[in-house]
């Protein structure tokens, strides 16, 4: 009787081994479920990034708003007759504008040339 009990216990352990530790066992399935969840989260993040890039491409091809925004922020450009005000933090260097300043307006006909003050003549 003792021998049959030991044999059945050994058979039970042998049958349980693939269920817990074998290929397709519970531990393997739990690990794969974690991998699937990680991949799903990464896929959602990449899908959101792709839709953002897609909308940016559409805006760049169809509208001028994104082109203007990129010119302003990335290249430091401003529109004609627009005043550029730059607020700097302490120890911050000013950004160099890529926009060529407009030429001074031509003098109005009939207007006298303004005399330069004596201090500016030096």
Rosetta blueprint (number, residue, H / E / L):
1 X L
2 X H
3 X H
4 X H
5 X H
6 X H
7 X H
8 X H
9 X H
10 X H
11 X H
12 X H
13 X H
14 X H
15 X H
16 X H
17 X H
18 X H
19 X H
20 X H
21 X L
22 X L
23 X L
24 X L
25 X L
26 X H
27 X H
28 X H
29 X H
30 X H
31 X H
32 X H
33 X H
34 X H
35 X H
36 X H
37 X H
38 X H
39 X H
40 X H
41 X H
42 X H
43 X H
44 X H
45 X H
46 X H
47 X H
48 X H
49 X H
50 X H
51 X H
52 X H
53 X H
54 X H
55 X H
56 X H
57 X H
58 X H
59 X H
60 X H
61 X H
62 X H
63 X L
64 X L
65 X H
66 X H
67 X H
68 X H
69 X H
70 X H
71 X H
72 X H
73 X H
74 X L
75 X L
76 X L
77 X L
78 X L
79 X L
80 X L
81 X L
82 X L
83 X L
84 X L
85 X L
86 X L
87 X L
88 X L
89 X L
90 X L
91 X L
92 X L
93 X L
94 X L
95 X L
96 X L
97 X L
98 X L
99 X L
100 X L
101 X L
102 X L
103 X L
104 X L
105 X L
106 X L
107 X L
108 X L
109 X L
110 X L
111 X L
112 X L
113 X L
114 X L
115 X L
116 X L
117 X L
118 X H
119 X H
120 X H
121 X H
122 X L
